[in-house]
Amino acid sequence: MAVGMDSPANCILYIRFSTKRQESGASRERQLEDCYAYAGRQGWTVTRVVEDLGRSAWSGHHLNGGNLGKLADEIRAGEIPQGTIILTEKLDRLSRMESRVTRRWMEDMTDAGVMFATVTPGKLHDRDTFGGSRLTDFLEILLGAKAANDYSENLSEKVTDGWEKKLKRQKTDLITRKVPGWITVTKDGDRVCNEHAATVVKIYQLAADGRGVRMIAKRLNDDKVPTWGRTATWDQSNVRFVLTSPAAEGDYLSGGANPGRVKNAGVFHPGYYERAVPADLVAKARAQLAGRKLTGGRETGKAVNLFSGLIVCDHCGARMYLRTLPNKTRVYQCSAANQRRGCPYNETFRYEPFEEAALDVVLTRALDDRHFRRPDDSLSLVHQVAAQQKAIADADLLAKNAYAIYLKHPDNQMAEDQFNELSAALKTAKAALGPLEDALAKARGWVSPAEHARRVMEIRDAIASPDKVIREAARLKVMDALKGVVAEVRCNAVDTQRGEPERTFALTLVGGMIGVKFDNNGMVIADYDLTKNLEVVTLPDGTAVDMAPGLRAGMLGGEQRLENALDAVLRRQEAAASSSSLTGARA
């Protein structure tokens, strides 16, 4: 629908471009300028800017590891106020994945109460866009931003009627009785999910959590999850089929299996099946599959290498890969040196001592509330808290009215009894709110500094748990957290800081603001922390100088992602210090 609202709204800007080359151009500045100007013309208040710089929308990486995916988690958790508008330059800034993925992801977000707006064209998409009342807007998303923009300019009433009939026919006509194992065809020809649909959702959830197809198949077999069809056990091929099948989203692809034998092969029929998997979960799972090289390949399911994608050779810049020696010792080695591609330093670096020592330094700074968030629980609790607050307001009003009546008729026993009854009801309603608010805070991951320190230690213990399920879940959580704060780890085979050449790991955080160097046995041999210099310094002449702006600009270069990461690390450090002081005081 055309943009225009009766009252001012809060607005979150979303900025994205795909390649590092665009980072040096004007893409970011243009998007920001256009979005700010557009929001100003509409009278919207910009409360936040979310950026995914250098992330492709074709693969869906921004929906998973990117900041848009994190914003979506906040929306699902009820942390973004309903009625908030997500404003972006064009629709393809949100996603260039297949149009049905974009549509269904937006549908899930609008169901949670937010709206989407685009500068070009000036459109506002809300829940009604996907409810059938605005077919033109629906087609714009279905067909893709550019094609839909050209299409909608010439869309006549006759064509609209034709599309309505076509969409209706696709949802009712049975094309084939050959359906995936999680779909059943009813007597009336409807295609509905059966008991195997829960297994499909489980596969997508495991993939979204970072597990590869091999590890998913092993988990399903270990849990004795039944297959369907002629295959007795799960393997990589049938897991991959589920993860790539359009039918998981409810779509049917004519001739997908045998395109040479089908006249109209490659034609999509959206909404042909009942959808088994939510759109956001599909996007996350498939983004993980597409990004396997960035997150550790086939071993990611086990999360063996917590620093996957972050550790490089200090001599040539090549990736350090993790290998296992015959004696079962795990070591890093330069991939270029191992493959004889120019790097002469083929020394190995011990993994276990480094992991143990590095986590002592990094873990408290890396794990924050979002890593303990339970979005599925929190959205329901948001509604319960709101309902209870309304009940309290209603009870308070009734009690005040009853008290006013009682003051006018102090001798009326009925008035006094009614006031006492309503006062008791108000007290009960207020008492019920506290536990709900506590449950919501925990579902959102909000706890005291002392409680956060305790749960970080629990995660630390869990990553070495003998229980495979607990260990994998904890290591995947830590892996995700490390990518938010660790800038890089550099392995030097001939470090001479202590005199004799030795092998060292140099770990830096958030744009180089914090750094620690370890030897090959995990001992700290040097460190620095520039965050301690982010304070006001008094010069000899008495002049007070704030060191923070200059130091931030010099180290972070004004990059918003690093600024946000640094602020988050500072908050966690302060919370950890507060927790330590409280513990010491109790002792």
N, C-alpha and C positions, 0 to 999 in steps of 0.2 A: 504494500500500500504506500501511497505517497506520504512523505514524512510530515509530521505535524502533530503536536500533542497539546492537551489543555493546560498542563502544568509542567514546570521545569523538571528535568530528569537527570539522574547521575549517569555519567558516561565513562566507559573504559575504552581507551584507544588501543587498537591492535596493529602493530607494525611488523612486517615480515619481508625479507627478500632471500633469494635462494643461494647465491654464490658469494664467495669471498671477494670476487672482483667487484661486485656491486657495493661492497662495504666502503670502498674508496671513492665511490661516485656519489650521486646526489639522491639516491633512492630513499634512504632513511629520512633525510631532511625534507624531501618533497612530500612524502607520506605524512610526516608529522605536521607540516605546514597546512596541507590540505585538510587533514582531519580536525586540527584545532580550529581552523577557519569555519569549517562546516558545523562543528559543534556550537561555535559561537553564534552562527546565524540561526540555529535552531533553539538557542537559549538553554542548551544543556551544560551541566557542570562537569568538567573533566576531573575525575578523582584519581586516575591512575593511568599509566602507560605500560602496556605489556609488549615486549619485543622478542621476536625470534629472528636473529640476524644470521644469515648464512645457512638457513634451514630450508630444505626443499619441501614444497607442499605436494609434490607428486608422490613421494614415498610415504608421507604421513609422519615423518620423524617429529615434526613440531607438535603433533597431537599426543605423542607419547613422552619422549624425553624433553620436549620443548616447554616453553612457558605457557603456550596456549593450552597444552594438556594439563598443566598444573592449575591454570585458571578454571578449566572445566571441572577438575576435582573440587575446587572451592565452590563452584556453582552447585554441583551435586550434593555437597555437604551442607548447603544452605547458608554459606558464609558470605555470599554476594546477595545484597538486598534484591528482592523481587522488583521488577520494573527497571532494573539497570539495563542500559543499552551498551552493547559491544559494537563500537564503530570502527570500520576499516575502510581503506581506500576503495577496494573492489572485492567482489565476492571471492575471487580466486586467491586473495591473500589468506583466506581461511583454509582453503584446500583446493588443490588441483587433482585430487584423486577422483575416481569415477564419481559422477554426479550423484549417484544414489547414496554413496558414502557421506558426501557433504550434506545432502538433504537429511539423512537420518540422524547424523550427528547434530545438526542444527535443530531438528525436531526434538531430540532428547533435551537439548539445552533450553529451548523455549518452553518445554513442559515443566522445567524446573523454575521458570519464572522470568528469565531474561529475554531481551530482544536483540536483534542484529540490525545494524544500519550500514549502508554503503554510501560513500561520497558519489561514486559513479556506478550506476545511476543513483539518484537520491531516493532510495527505497528503505522502508522499515519492515523487517520480517518478524512477526510474532507468532503465537500459537495458531492464530486463525489462518496464517499462510498455509499450514500443513493440514488444516481441518477440512479443506475442500471449499471454503467459502470464497477464496480468491484464487481461482484456477490460473490466471495469468502469472501471478507471482510464484505459484507452485511450479509452473512450467519453466520459469526463468531459472530456478535452482535445478530442476530436473535436467534441463538441456545444457546447462553450463553457462557461466556468466556472459561471455562474449556472444556466443551464438544466441542466447536468450535475449540479449539486449537488441540485437539486430532483428530477431524474430518478433519480439513484442511490439515493435514500432508498426508492423504491418498486420498484426494479428486482428482478424475480423471476427465478428460474432459467429459467422458460419464455421470458421476454423475451430473456434473455441468449442462449439457444439460437437464438432467431429472428434476433438480430443476427449471430451467428456464420455462420448460413446465408446471410444477406443479403450480408455482406461477401465471403464466399467466392464467391457467385454473381456479384457485380459484377466480380470479378477474372477470372472464367472465361467468362462469356457475352459474345458479340460483339453489340453493339447496332447498330453501323453500320460499313461498310467505308470510309466517308469519314473520313479521318484527316489530321492536319497533315503537312506535307512531311517532317518529321524522324522520322515514325513509319512503320513498315512492318507490315502485317498478315501473319502467317505462315499456313501451311496449316492449322494447328490453331486459328487464331483469336486467337493472342496478339498483343499490340500492343507492338512492341519498337522501340528507337531504331535509326536507320540512320546513314549517314555524315554526314547534315546536322545531327545532334545537336551535333557539335562547333561548328558555326556558331552554333547557339542559345546555347550556353554563352559563346561569344565576344561575342555581342550583350549578354548580361546582364553580362558582365565590363566591357565598355566603358561601359555605363550606370552600373554601380556605381562606376566610376572618375570619374564626373561628366560624361560626354559626353551630349549630347542626341540625340534621334532623327535629326535632320538630319545631325549630324556622324558618327553611327554609320553611317548610310547611305552617306555620302561615303567613310568609311574602308573599308567593305566593297567598294564599287565600285573604289576605288583599289587595293585588294589583290586585285582580281579574284576575289572570293569568289563562287562560283556560287549562284544562287537556285534555288528549286524551283517547280514549277507553271508558269503561263503568263507570269509576269513575268520580263523579261529582265534588269532591273537592280533594285538596291535603292533604295527611296524611304522617305519618312517613314511612309507608311501600313503597309507590310509590316513595317518594323522595330517600329512601335508594336504591331502585332498580336502579334508574337512576345513582346514585353515584357509584354503584358497577358493572354496566353492562359493559361487554367488548365492546358492540356495540357503546358506546360513543366514543371509540377510533377507531371504524371501524372494529372490529373483531367479528366473529361469533363463538359461542361455540355450537357444535352439541349436542343436547339433554340436554342443560343446565337446562331446566325446568323439564323435565321428563327423567332422565338418565336411568331409568329401562326399558323404552319403546323404546330406541334408540340403534341400534346395535353398532354404533361407537360413543357412548356418550363420551363427554369430549375432543373431537378433536377440536383444534382451527383452524380457517380459517382466518389468518391475512389479512387485507385489503379487506374483503368481502363487507363491507359497506363504504360509504363515511364517513370520520372521522368528527365528530361534534365538538369535544373539543380538543384544543391543548394539546400536551403531558405534558408540564410543568404544566399546570393548573390541569390536571388530577392528577399528582403526588402530587401537593400541597394539593388539596382537600382530597385525600385519606389518606395522611399523617396526616391531621388534624383529620379525622375520627378515625384513628388508635391511635392517641394520646389524645383522649378525657379525660382520667384519669389524664393526665399531665397538662391539661389546663382548668380544672374546670367542666368537665362532662356536664350535660344537661344545666347548667346555662351559659355556655360559650357564647351561642348565644346572651344573654343579656349582657355579660361581667359584671355581677354583682360584682364579686370578682376580683378586679384588681390585687391582690397579690396572686392569685391562684397558688399553687405549690411552693410558696416561703416562706410560713409562717408555723412555727412548734412550738410545745410545748417546752419550755426551760427545762422542768423537765424530760421528757421522750423521746423527739425527734419525737413524732408522729405528723402527719399532723393536723393542725387546720382547722376545716371545718366551713363554714359560714351557720348559721341557722337564721330563722326569728322567733322572739318571738310572742306570741299572740297580744301584743301591737304594732306589725309591726316594732319593733326595730330589726336591724340586728346585730348579735354578732358572734364572733369567740368562739369556744369551742374545747378543745382537743378531738380528735376522740377516743383515747384510754381510756380517762376518761369517756366519754359518753357511751362507749360500755363496761365499767368495765373490761378493759384489763390491769390492773396493775397500772395505773396512778391515784393518789388520788386527783389531782387538776382539778376539773370539773367546776371551775369558768368561767364566760363568760367575753369576752372583747369586748367593743363597737367598731363597724366597722366604722360608719360614721365619728366620730371625728378623728380616726386614718387616714382614707383615706385623709381627708382634710389637716391634718397637714403633713402627709408624702409626699403628692404631692408638698407642698410648698418647701420641701427639695430636692426632687428627680427629678421633672419633667424637669426642665431646663437642668439637667445633663443627662437625659435619652433620650430626643427627639433630634435627629440630622437630617441632610439633607435627609437621606435615607427614613425617615418616611413621607416625603412630596414629594417623587419622583413619577413621572408619566411616567413609562417606555414606555407605548404605544405612548405617545406624543414625548418623547425625541429621540427615534430611527429615527422617520421621520424627526425631526428637525436636527439631526446630518447630515443626507443626504442633507437637504436643506442648512445648513451652509457650508458644503463641496462644494456643487455646486456653491454657491454664492462666496466663496473664489476663486474657479477656474475662475468664470466669472470676478472677479476683476483682477486676474493675467493676463487673456487674454486681458482685456480692457487696463490694464497698458502697456502691451507689444505693443498693437496697437497704443496707444497714444505716446509712446516713438518713435516708427518707424515713425509716422506722424510728430513728432517734428523734427526728423533727416532730413526728406525730406524738411520740412519748412525751416530749417537752410540753406540747400543747395540752396533753391529757395525762398528767402524771399519776392520776388516780385510776386510770384505766388499766386493769390487769392484763387484758388482751394485748394492748399496745406494748406493755413492758415485756410480755412473753415473746411477742413477735421480734422485738428489738434484740432480746437475748438470743433467740434462735438464729437470727440473721448474723449476729456478731460471732456466734460459734461457727457458722458456716464460712464466714470470712476468714476466721482463724485457721480452719481446716484447709481452705483453698490456698492460703499463704504457705502453710506447712507442706503442702504437696508440691509447691513450685521448687523448693530447694533441691530435693533429690533429682528432679527433672533437669534443672540447670547444671547440677554436678555431672549427671550422665551425659549431657550435651557437651560439656567441657572436655570430658574424657574421650568422647567419640571424636571430637575435633582435635584431640591430642594435647589439649591445654592442661598442664599440671604445674605444681609448684617447682621451684628450682631443685629442691631436695628430691622430689619424686622423679623429675627428669633425670637427675644424676643416677638414681637407682635403676631406672629403666634402660639407660645407656649401658650400665654395667651388666644388666640382664642380656642385652643384645650382644655385648662383648663375650659373655659366657656362651651364648647360644651359637655363635659362629663356629665353635669347636665342639658342639654337642654331639654325642654318639648317635642321637636320633637323627636320621637322614632328613626327614621332613622339616624338623625344627632348624637344623643346620643350614639347609638350602634356603629356607625362607629368610633367615637372619642374614646370610651372606649376600643375598640379592638386595636386601634392604640397605646394607652397608655399601654395596657397590654403587647403588643409585646415589646415596648420600655423598660418597667421595667425589663423584663427578661434579657435584655442585661447588666444592671448595678447593679441590686439588688442581693447581695450574698444570703441573707436570712433575715427573720424577726423572732425573738424569743419572745414568750409570756411568761412572768414570773408572776405567781399569787401571789408571796410573796416577791417581790423586797423590800429590806430594805435600799436602797441607801440614802433615805431621812428620815430614822429613822423607822417609822411605816411601817409594811408590806403593799404593795399596788400592784395593777396590772399594768404592764408596757409592752410596745412594744420596743424591741431593734432592730433597723434596721441597717444593715451594707451593704456597697457598695464595689464593685470591690476588692474582696479578703481581706476585712477588712480595707482598707485604709481610709474609711470614716465611721463614725458611729454616730447615733442619737438615744436617748432614749426618748420615750413619755410616759406620764401617761395615764390613761384610759379615760381622757377627751381631749386628743390630745395636751397637753402642753409639750413643750420640757423641760426635766429635766436634761439632760446631752448630750454632743456631743464632738466629736473630729474629726480632719481632718489632717491626716498624709501627705496629698499632699502638705501642706504648708512647710513640712520639706525637700521636694525634691529640694534642693538648695545647693549652695556652702556656707559652714560655715567657718569663720576665727577663728582659735584657738588662745589662748593667746600669743603663740610664733610667731604669724603671719602666720602660715601654713594654706593654703586654702585646705579644705577637701570637696569633692563633696559627699553629703549624699545620692544622688539619687540611685546609683547602689546597695549599701548595703541594703537600705531600701526596694527597689523593690524586691531584691532577697529574703530577709527575709519574706516579706509579701506575695509575689506572687509566690515564689518557681520556678521562671523561666517559668511558664506556659504561653504560647504565647497568649492564649485567654484572660487571665486576663491582660497581658501587653497591648494588643490592646484595651481592654475595658478601662483601666486606661488612656491611651493616648487620647482616645476619650472624656472621662470625663474632662480631663485637658483642651482640646481644647474648649469644651462647656463652662467650667467655665471662661476661658479667654475671650471668645466671650461675655458671659453675663456681665462680668466686664467691657468690652469695651463699650457695649451697655449702661450700667448704667452711665459710665463716660460721654458718648456723650449726654445722656439725661440731665444729671446734667449741662453740659456746656451750652446747649441750654437754660435751665431754667435760 
